Amino acid sequence: MIEKISTKQLMIGMYIHQLDRNYLETPFLKHRFLVKNPGQISQLQEYCQFVYIDTEKGIKPKEVPAERGQPVPEPVKTGPVTAPPKSTHHSPAPSDLSRSYAVRNQAKAVIGNTLEDVRLGKIIDTAQVQGAVNAIVESLMEDSEALLCLTQLKNRDEYTVTHSLNVSILSVAFAKQLELPVDDLQMLGLGGLMHDLGKMRVPLEILNKPGKLTEEEFTVMKNHVLLGQEVLLEAGDFPRQALAVVLQHHERFNGKGYPYGLSQNKIDLFGRIAAIVDVYDALTSDRVYHAGMAPHEAIKKIFEWRTDFDPNLVEKFIQTIGIYPLGSLVQINHSDIGVIVSNNPEDLLKPSVLLLLDKNNHKYQPPRLIDLSQKLSDFKPLWVITKIFNSPLKEEYLTHLIQVAGV
């Protein structure tokens, strides 16, 4: 239920459904979020007189005492809000970006150590891996945009580590979009982080070969799936649900995958999810034998190859990451450069973009958040994406984003 309250009555644990002004004129990346700290309450009180809260997603108003002599506001129906005069304040980078970056780095270190343990023949520490996955799930439950944006940060020299991390993050975000239970999110995240573990037992000359594999070499490479299962069974306590991701991420809906040639619903839901995510991240990553393609091009490829995947899941996956996936580096109006930071569920072609550089290549201080759905008139858009850079989010842009986020 949506209810209207004074910002003086806000408490940690309330879920903001709508502000009394355009959220682009506030320090918040989006207009719907959970109030998690006193700083957010202070900012809401500074920029807004009242807000709409969702009582099904947060603390109910009846748990909040009204001020003396002031009645608790009556529930109101959701509707368009008349914004006060526009502020000159421009929204900074997302406040959760630095926390998400820390979660990403922690998980990256864990998967790196785990892969090295497998390479050395050691038994893996599944408890440590599960801890990293729990942090990923918690981060994505709080704010999907920040961690998803960071999946565009890639390193050719750390492909297996980064790819495993991204498959985990993307799988959890995808499962959240599908409204699966939290337990399923954790199992998918765990399976995603471990899905390529068997590659550590594939000869390096095959794993890192710069050219096309021979038929014999490809047979050896395909065996990484069963080798991964072997490693995880040796650990002794790896969940069966998560093992489906490891075993089935190369199975195909049309039966042309491996290792068992399963088809359609004979493939576990987790396997069908992982198949799409694995291919998407592989296509957008730089490898020893090819440069990664732009995210929107990878989306087109997956759509073209949709007979390989569950067609219903392909559509849901596109809704999860957007036509212009979070973290994509774009040019606006043939001049400014920015990063896609938030999708518009009502129009995936019109996301929100955080502008970083102006037409003279000077940094915005702070970055400027714009909504591509805004228009000059009923027919003419105010901002248009005129170029999508064929490279993932670069380290310099990420560093700049984190700096302005207050790290």
Kinemage of the C-alpha trace (Angstrom):
@kinemage 1
@onewidth
@group {chain A} dominant
@subgroup {mainchain}
@vectorlist {calphas} color= white
{ca met a 1} P 0.000 0.000 0.000
{ca ile a 2} L 1.270 3.453 -0.927
{ca glu a 3} L 0.988 6.163 1.743
{ca lys a 4} L 2.037 9.800 1.959
{ca ile a 5} L 3.979 11.017 5.012
{ca ser a 6} L 5.974 14.056 6.054
{ca thr a 7} L 9.740 13.668 5.720
{ca lys a 8} L 9.910 14.580 9.435
{ca gln a 9} L 8.369 11.169 10.135
{ca leu a 10} L 10.896 9.147 8.138
{ca met a 11} L 12.689 6.248 9.787
{ca ile a 12} L 15.322 3.738 8.741
{ca gly a 13} L 13.548 0.739 7.244
{ca met a 14} L 10.942 2.670 5.279
{ca tyr a 15} L 10.740 2.073 1.524
{ca ile a 16} L 10.512 5.224 -0.578
{ca his a 17} L 8.088 4.764 -3.476
{ca gln a 18} L 8.015 8.329 -4.813
{ca leu a 19} L 9.356 11.782 -3.954
{ca asp a 20} L 7.493 15.088 -4.051
{ca arg a 21} L 9.771 16.253 -6.881
{ca asn a 22} L 11.674 14.855 -9.822
{ca tyr a 23} L 14.289 12.523 -8.343
{ca leu a 24} L 16.859 13.821 -10.882
{ca glu a 25} L 16.858 17.074 -8.923
{ca thr a 26} L 17.903 15.287 -5.723
{ca pro a 27} L 21.056 13.415 -4.661
{ca phe a 28} L 19.325 10.061 -5.268
{ca leu a 29} L 20.017 7.846 -8.275
{ca lys a 30} L 16.443 6.567 -8.306
{ca his a 31} L 13.118 7.481 -6.771
{ca arg a 32} L 12.437 4.076 -5.193
{ca phe a 33} L 14.780 2.770 -2.512
{ca leu a 34} L 15.023 1.504 1.068
{ca val a 35} L 16.042 4.049 3.703
{ca lys a 36} L 19.167 2.514 5.231
{ca asn a 37} L 20.925 5.265 7.182
{ca pro a 38} L 20.429 8.674 8.870
{ca gly a 39} L 22.255 10.416 6.019
{ca gln a 40} L 19.501 9.455 3.569
{ca ile a 41} L 16.865 10.777 5.959
{ca ser a 42} L 18.716 14.092 6.269
{ca gln a 43} L 18.968 14.406 2.482
{ca leu a 44} L 15.283 13.560 2.033
{ca gln a 45} L 14.340 16.203 4.585
{ca glu a 46} L 16.587 18.732 2.851
{ca tyr a 47} L 15.099 18.214 -0.613
{ca cys a 48} L 11.519 17.073 0.059
{ca gln a 49} L 8.605 18.090 2.281
{ca phe a 50} L 6.805 14.760 1.932
{ca val a 51} L 7.292 11.373 0.295
{ca tyr a 52} L 5.227 8.337 -0.667
{ca ile a 53} L 6.233 5.089 1.026
{ca asp a 54} L 5.409 1.473 0.187
{ca thr a 55} L 4.221 -0.211 3.373
{ca glu a 56} L 4.572 -3.705 1.873
{ca lys a 57} L 8.306 -3.246 1.331
{ca gly a 58} L 9.211 -1.328 4.478
{ca ile a 59} L 8.107 -0.125 7.901
{ca lys a 60} L 4.420 0.742 8.137
{ca pro a 61} L 3.317 4.266 9.132
{ca lys a 62} L 1.404 2.981 12.157
{ca glu a 63} L 4.769 2.051 13.654
{ca val a 64} L 5.815 5.706 13.432
{ca pro a 65} L 4.435 8.138 16.062
{ca ala a 66} L 3.004 11.334 14.619
{ca glu a 67} L 4.334 14.657 15.843
{ca arg a 68} L 2.354 16.200 18.721
{ca gly a 69} L -0.705 17.965 17.388
{ca gln a 70} L -0.151 16.634 13.880
{ca pro a 71} L -2.230 13.695 12.584
{ca val a 72} L -0.699 10.822 10.673
{ca pro a 73} L -1.311 11.502 6.959
{ca glu a 74} L -4.087 9.537 5.310
{ca pro a 75} L -3.188 6.979 2.597
{ca val a 76} L -3.260 8.395 -0.910
{ca lys a 77} L -3.316 6.845 -4.343
{ca thr a 78} L -0.167 6.951 -6.383
{ca gly a 79} L -0.170 9.521 -9.139
{ca pro a 80} L 1.884 12.167 -10.855
{ca val a 81} L 3.651 14.494 -8.452
{ca thr a 82} L 3.978 18.198 -9.121
{ca ala a 83} L 7.620 19.062 -8.693
{ca pro a 84} L 8.704 22.319 -7.045
{ca pro a 85} L 10.891 24.734 -8.988
{ca lys a 86} L 13.940 23.028 -10.423
{ca ser a 87} L 17.119 23.051 -8.414
{ca thr a 88} L 20.523 23.704 -9.913
{ca his a 89} L 21.826 20.719 -7.931
{ca his a 90} L 22.953 17.813 -10.072
{ca ser a 91} L 22.845 14.304 -8.717
{ca pro a 92} L 26.225 12.730 -7.876
{ca ala a 93} L 27.273 9.168 -8.605
{ca pro a 94} L 25.295 6.399 -6.837
{ca ser a 95} L 26.060 6.278 -3.136
{ca asp a 96} L 26.097 2.472 -3.186
{ca leu a 97} L 28.788 2.249 -5.855
{ca ser a 98} L 31.710 2.222 -3.420
{ca arg a 99} L 30.129 -0.532 -1.309
{ca ser a 100} L 29.401 -2.584 -4.417
{ca tyr a 101} L 32.978 -2.095 -5.577
{ca ala a 102} L 34.212 -3.476 -2.238
{ca val a 103} L 31.897 -6.494 -2.555
{ca arg a 104} L 33.140 -7.098 -6.080
{ca asn a 105} L 36.797 -6.912 -5.069
{ca gln a 106} L 36.275 -9.262 -2.144
{ca ala a 107} L 34.522 -11.841 -4.321
{ca lys a 108} L 37.166 -11.439 -7.012
{ca ala a 109} L 39.908 -12.229 -4.501
{ca val a 110} L 38.001 -15.288 -3.247
{ca ile a 111} L 37.464 -16.754 -6.714
{ca gly a 112} L 41.081 -16.009 -7.639
{ca asn a 113} L 42.347 -17.895 -4.584
{ca thr a 114} L 39.904 -20.735 -5.219
{ca leu a 115} L 41.014 -21.187 -8.831
{ca glu a 116} L 44.626 -21.210 -7.707
{ca asp a 117} L 43.820 -23.885 -5.104
{ca val a 118} L 42.267 -26.048 -7.813
{ca arg a 119} L 45.279 -25.548 -10.067
{ca leu a 120} L 47.532 -26.700 -7.220
{ca gly a 121} L 45.335 -29.709 -6.459
{ca lys a 122} L 44.071 -28.438 -3.100
{ca ile a 123} L 40.574 -28.946 -1.661
{ca ile a 124} L 38.592 -25.725 -2.039
{ca asp a 125} L 37.135 -23.761 0.877
{ca thr a 126} L 33.411 -23.692 0.005
{ca ala a 127} L 32.544 -21.749 3.183
{ca gln a 128} L 34.710 -18.831 2.058
{ca val a 129} L 33.124 -18.916 -1.382
{ca gln a 130} L 29.634 -18.978 0.123
{ca gly a 131} L 30.476 -15.901 2.192
{ca ala a 132} L 31.437 -13.992 -0.959
{ca val a 133} L 28.204 -15.097 -2.657
{ca asn a 134} L 26.109 -13.969 0.315
{ca ala a 135} L 27.663 -10.505 0.024
{ca ile a 136} L 26.838 -10.420 -3.716
{ca val a 137} L 23.219 -11.404 -3.084
{ca glu a 138} L 22.834 -8.829 -0.310
{ca ser a 139} L 24.302 -6.092 -2.501
{ca leu a 140} L 22.021 -6.938 -5.424
{ca met a 141} L 18.949 -7.119 -3.208
{ca glu a 142} L 19.681 -3.598 -1.961
{ca asp a 143} L 20.737 -1.988 -5.243
{ca ser a 144} L 20.991 -3.965 -8.485
{ca glu a 145} L 22.258 -1.072 -10.579
{ca ala a 146} L 25.579 -0.437 -8.825
{ca leu a 147} L 26.930 -4.003 -8.875
{ca leu a 148} L 25.584 -4.724 -12.373
{ca cys a 149} L 27.332 -1.600 -13.641
{ca leu a 150} L 30.644 -3.001 -12.388
{ca thr a 151} L 30.285 -6.178 -14.493
{ca gln a 152} L 31.380 -4.020 -17.428
{ca leu a 153} L 34.799 -3.561 -15.821
{ca lys a 154} L 36.914 -6.298 -17.415
{ca asn a 155} L 40.535 -7.323 -17.752
{ca arg a 156} L 41.793 -9.495 -20.607
{ca asp a 157} L 44.566 -10.909 -18.404
{ca glu a 158} L 42.130 -12.001 -15.686
{ca tyr a 159} L 39.441 -13.449 -17.918
{ca thr a 160} L 38.589 -16.630 -15.995
{ca val a 161} L 38.428 -14.833 -12.640
{ca thr a 162} L 36.426 -11.846 -13.916
{ca his a 163} L 34.144 -14.013 -16.043
{ca ser a 164} L 33.328 -16.292 -13.093
{ca leu a 165} L 32.564 -13.259 -10.939
{ca asn a 166} L 30.356 -11.660 -13.590
{ca val a 167} L 28.418 -14.871 -14.262
{ca ser a 168} L 27.673 -15.026 -10.536
{ca ile a 169} L 26.528 -11.390 -10.338
{ca leu a 170} L 24.476 -11.530 -13.543
{ca ser a 171} L 22.850 -14.839 -12.553
{ca val a 172} L 21.737 -13.433 -9.204
{ca ala a 173} L 20.388 -10.258 -10.820
{ca phe a 174} L 18.574 -12.360 -13.432
{ca ala a 175} L 17.051 -14.588 -10.736
{ca lys a 176} L 15.931 -11.490 -8.848
{ca gln a 177} L 14.176 -10.248 -12.004
{ca leu a 178} L 12.459 -13.653 -12.226
{ca glu a 179} L 11.345 -13.187 -8.588
{ca leu a 180} L 12.952 -16.431 -7.460
{ca pro a 181} L 13.388 -17.054 -3.700
{ca val a 182} L 16.506 -15.725 -1.990
{ca asp a 183} L 17.744 -19.301 -1.469
{ca asp a 184} L 17.698 -19.757 -5.256
{ca leu a 185} L 19.619 -16.520 -5.719
{ca gln a 186} L 22.316 -17.830 -3.399
{ca met a 187} L 22.524 -21.187 -5.194
{ca leu a 188} L 22.755 -19.501 -8.605
{ca gly a 189} L 25.397 -17.106 -7.328
{ca leu a 190} L 27.408 -19.977 -5.893
{ca gly a 191} L 27.133 -22.041 -9.072
{ca gly a 192} L 28.046 -19.035 -11.196
{ca leu a 193} L 31.170 -18.315 -9.185
{ca met a 194} L 32.276 -21.952 -9.524
{ca his a 195} L 30.999 -22.726 -13.044
{ca asp a 196} L 34.405 -22.691 -14.790
{ca leu a 197} L 36.391 -24.282 -11.971
{ca gly a 198} L 37.249 -27.294 -14.163
{ca lys a 199} L 39.223 -25.097 -16.553
{ca met a 200} L 42.025 -25.084 -13.994
{ca arg a 201} L 42.587 -28.740 -14.904
{ca val a 202} L 42.664 -28.097 -18.658
{ca pro a 203} L 46.189 -27.810 -20.151
{ca leu a 204} L 47.241 -24.143 -20.406
{ca glu a 205} L 48.269 -24.496 -24.049
{ca ile a 206} L 44.633 -25.300 -24.850
{ca leu a 207} L 43.026 -22.908 -22.381
{ca asn a 208} L 45.064 -19.923 -23.621
{ca lys a 209} L 45.428 -20.850 -27.283
{ca pro a 210} L 45.103 -17.628 -29.339
{ca gly a 211} L 43.563 -19.354 -32.375
{ca lys a 212} L 40.686 -21.720 -33.070
{ca leu a 213} L 40.849 -25.054 -31.246
{ca thr a 214} L 41.199 -28.266 -33.215
{ca glu a 215} L 38.482 -30.888 -32.845
{ca glu a 216} L 40.677 -32.858 -30.443
{ca glu a 217} L 41.510 -29.744 -28.409
{ca phe a 218} L 37.852 -28.768 -28.213
{ca thr a 219} L 37.006 -32.229 -26.875
{ca val a 220} L 39.546 -31.667 -24.107
{ca met a 221} L 38.153 -28.178 -23.420
{ca lys a 222} L 34.567 -29.461 -23.173
{ca asn a 223} L 35.683 -31.832 -20.453
{ca his a 224} L 36.111 -28.851 -18.083
{ca val a 225} L 32.455 -29.240 -17.114
{ca leu a 226} L 32.940 -32.756 -15.733
{ca leu a 227} L 36.284 -31.797 -14.239
{ca gly a 228} L 34.550 -28.974 -12.382
{ca gln a 229} L 31.982 -31.391 -11.013
{ca glu a 230} L 34.806 -33.659 -9.880
{ca val a 231} L 36.515 -30.822 -7.983
{ca leu a 232} L 33.297 -29.814 -6.232
{ca leu a 233} L 32.410 -33.383 -5.268
{ca glu a 234} L 35.875 -33.655 -3.733
{ca ala a 235} L 34.998 -30.671 -1.542
{ca gly a 236} L 32.210 -32.830 -0.116
{ca asp a 237} L 29.633 -30.190 0.781
{ca phe a 238} L 28.767 -28.403 -2.455
{ca pro a 239} L 24.952 -28.001 -2.863
{ca arg a 240} L 23.292 -30.070 -5.583
{ca gln a 241} L 21.237 -27.074 -6.815
{ca ala a 242} L 24.363 -25.012 -7.438
{ca leu a 243} L 26.008 -27.977 -9.162
{ca ala a 244} L 23.355 -27.724 -11.908
{ca val a 245} L 24.941 -24.428 -12.991
{ca val a 246} L 28.369 -26.059 -13.263
{ca leu a 247} L 27.114 -29.110 -15.162
{ca gln a 248} L 24.606 -27.478 -17.502
{ca his a 249} L 25.834 -23.997 -18.451
{ca his a 250} L 26.914 -25.366 -21.860
{ca glu a 251} L 23.710 -27.326 -22.508
{ca arg a 252} L 21.465 -25.798 -25.168
{ca phe a 253} L 17.682 -25.586 -25.419
{ca asn a 254} L 17.785 -27.208 -28.880
{ca gly a 255} L 19.812 -30.179 -27.610
{ca lys a 256} L 23.073 -29.171 -29.328
{ca gly a 257} L 25.063 -28.446 -26.174
{ca tyr a 258} L 27.323 -30.524 -23.955
{ca pro a 259} L 28.215 -32.640 -22.000
{ca tyr a 260} L 24.925 -34.587 -22.195
{ca gly a 261} L 23.010 -32.975 -25.077
{ca leu a 262} L 20.016 -32.160 -22.873
{ca ser a 263} L 17.173 -30.134 -24.365
{ca gln a 264} L 14.332 -27.852 -23.305
{ca asn a 265} L 12.960 -28.569 -19.824
{ca lys a 266} L 15.307 -31.503 -19.335
{ca ile a 267} L 17.780 -28.750 -18.555
{ca asp a 268} L 17.367 -27.432 -15.016
{ca leu a 269} L 16.118 -23.832 -14.710
{ca phe a 270} L 19.469 -22.915 -13.171
{ca gly a 271} L 21.254 -24.408 -16.187
{ca arg a 272} L 19.059 -22.471 -18.623
{ca ile a 273} L 19.717 -19.226 -16.752
{ca ala a 274} L 23.470 -19.845 -16.607
{ca ala a 275} L 23.651 -20.666 -20.337
{ca ile a 276} L 22.393 -17.205 -21.306
{ca val a 277} L 24.494 -15.350 -18.749
{ca asp a 278} L 27.679 -17.277 -19.606
{ca val a 279} L 27.407 -16.518 -23.326
{ca tyr a 280} L 26.549 -12.847 -22.764
{ca asp a 281} L 29.553 -12.176 -20.549
{ca ala a 282} L 31.894 -14.195 -22.800
{ca leu a 283} L 30.786 -12.174 -25.851
{ca thr a 284} L 31.419 -8.853 -24.100
{ca ser a 285} L 34.844 -9.835 -22.746
{ca asp a 286} L 38.262 -9.407 -24.322
{ca arg a 287} L 39.932 -12.781 -24.865
{ca val a 288} L 43.354 -13.869 -26.101
{ca tyr a 289} L 41.806 -14.581 -29.501
{ca his a 290} L 39.242 -11.767 -29.920
{ca ala a 291} L 38.113 -8.401 -28.582
{ca gly a 292} L 34.827 -8.255 -26.719
{ca met a 293} L 31.826 -6.756 -28.465
{ca ala a 294} L 29.676 -3.939 -27.109
{ca pro a 295} L 26.933 -5.089 -24.715
{ca his a 296} L 24.068 -4.082 -27.018
{ca glu a 297} L 25.652 -6.092 -29.847
{ca ala a 298} L 25.901 -9.133 -27.571
{ca ile a 299} L 22.202 -8.763 -26.778
{ca lys a 300} L 21.443 -8.829 -30.512
{ca lys a 301} L 23.558 -11.968 -30.947
{ca ile a 302} L 21.777 -13.774 -28.129
{ca phe a 303} L 18.449 -12.816 -29.662
{ca glu a 304} L 19.626 -14.166 -33.038
{ca trp a 305} L 20.727 -17.403 -31.366
{ca arg a 306} L 17.560 -17.691 -29.310
{ca thr a 307} L 16.932 -21.302 -30.451
{ca asp a 308} L 19.962 -22.172 -28.300
{ca phe a 309} L 18.250 -20.753 -25.219
{ca asp a 310} L 14.912 -20.819 -23.454
{ca pro a 311} L 13.072 -18.095 -25.457
{ca asn a 312} L 11.068 -16.917 -22.447
{ca leu a 313} L 14.250 -16.474 -20.442
{ca val a 314} L 15.970 -14.554 -23.251
{ca glu a 315} L 13.263 -11.895 -23.087
{ca lys a 316} L 13.499 -11.730 -19.291
{ca phe a 317} L 17.281 -11.439 -19.442
{ca ile a 318} L 17.057 -8.445 -21.773
{ca gln a 319} L 14.652 -6.842 -19.295
{ca thr a 320} L 17.188 -7.485 -16.532
{ca ile a 321} L 20.171 -5.763 -18.101
{ca gly a 322} L 18.409 -3.461 -20.584
{ca ile a 323} L 18.880 -2.803 -24.283
{ca tyr a 324} L 21.778 -0.611 -23.199
{ca pro a 325} L 23.201 -2.668 -20.309
{ca leu a 326} L 24.255 -0.927 -17.120
{ca gly a 327} L 27.854 0.197 -17.313
{ca ser a 328} L 27.773 0.791 -21.079
{ca leu a 329} L 29.887 3.770 -22.115
{ca val a 330} L 27.929 6.073 -24.443
{ca gln a 331} L 28.030 9.436 -26.169
{ca ile a 332} L 25.053 11.787 -25.841
{ca asn a 333} L 24.037 14.290 -28.540
{ca his a 334} L 27.350 13.804 -30.396
{ca ser a 335} L 29.225 15.467 -27.515
{ca asp a 336} L 29.077 14.407 -23.871
{ca ile a 337} L 30.269 11.000 -22.663
{ca gly a 338} L 28.632 9.068 -19.849
{ca val a 339} L 27.768 5.689 -18.358
{ca ile a 340} L 24.381 3.953 -18.311
{ca val a 341} L 23.528 3.736 -14.602
{ca ser a 342} L 19.808 2.965 -14.450
{ca asn a 343} L 17.213 1.378 -16.726
{ca asn a 344} L 13.730 2.695 -17.410
{ca pro a 345} L 11.368 -0.308 -17.019
{ca glu a 346} L 8.739 1.434 -19.141
{ca asp a 347} L 11.136 2.110 -22.036
{ca leu a 348} L 14.409 0.160 -22.190
{ca leu a 349} L 15.628 2.467 -24.988
{ca lys a 350} L 15.620 5.461 -22.629
{ca pro a 351} L 17.800 4.727 -19.592
{ca ser a 352} L 19.412 7.215 -17.214
{ca val a 353} L 22.991 8.255 -17.986
{ca leu a 354} L 25.626 9.703 -15.688
{ca leu a 355} L 27.528 12.271 -17.770
{ca leu a 356} L 31.254 12.281 -16.988
{ca leu a 357} L 32.856 14.356 -19.764
{ca asp a 358} L 31.563 17.322 -21.720
{ca lys a 359} L 32.121 17.995 -25.436
{ca asn a 360} L 35.551 19.484 -24.638
{ca asn a 361} L 36.563 16.332 -22.752
{ca his a 362} L 36.404 18.164 -19.413
{ca lys a 363} L 35.088 16.275 -16.388
{ca tyr a 364} L 31.728 17.207 -14.925
{ca gln a 365} L 32.234 18.159 -11.259
{ca pro a 366} L 30.099 16.497 -10.036
{ca pro a 367} L 28.874 14.153 -12.807
{ca arg a 368} L 25.475 15.075 -14.212
{ca leu a 369} L 22.640 12.560 -14.155
{ca ile a 370} L 20.187 12.793 -17.069
{ca asp a 371} L 17.044 10.856 -17.948
{ca leu a 372} L 16.767 10.063 -21.675
{ca ser a 373} L 12.974 9.889 -21.415
{ca gln a 374} L 12.789 13.664 -20.876
{ca lys a 375} L 11.659 15.648 -23.926
{ca leu a 376} L 11.808 19.189 -25.264
{ca ser a 377} L 8.302 18.713 -26.647
{ca asp a 378} L 5.821 15.887 -27.180
{ca phe a 379} L 7.878 14.640 -30.095
{ca lys a 380} L 11.492 15.731 -29.718
{ca pro a 381} L 13.780 14.065 -27.149
{ca leu a 382} L 16.064 16.235 -25.060
{ca trp a 383} L 18.958 13.760 -25.072
{ca val a 384} L 19.811 10.964 -27.515
{ca ile a 385} L 22.472 8.246 -27.470
{ca thr a 386} L 24.545 8.895 -30.590
{ca lys a 387} L 27.387 6.434 -30.016
{ca ile a 388} L 28.047 3.320 -27.953
{ca phe a 389} L 31.712 2.667 -27.339
{ca asn a 390} L 32.804 -0.826 -28.294
{ca ser a 391} L 34.641 -1.348 -25.017
{ca pro a 392} L 33.606 -2.088 -21.438
{ca leu a 393} L 33.712 0.487 -18.688
{ca lys a 394} L 37.288 1.661 -18.407
{ca glu a 395} L 39.244 1.838 -15.156
{ca glu a 396} L 39.607 5.619 -15.404
{ca tyr a 397} L 35.850 6.121 -15.572
{ca leu a 398} L 35.206 3.715 -12.731
{ca thr a 399} L 37.838 5.456 -10.599
{ca his a 400} L 36.201 8.796 -11.316
{ca leu a 401} L 32.764 7.419 -10.397
{ca ile a 402} L 34.033 6.042 -7.100
{ca gln a 403} L 35.824 9.283 -6.264
{ca val a 404} L 32.689 11.357 -6.673
{ca ala a 405} L 30.716 8.734 -4.740
{ca gly a 406} L 32.739 9.770 -1.715
{ca val a 407} L 35.290 7.016 -1.235
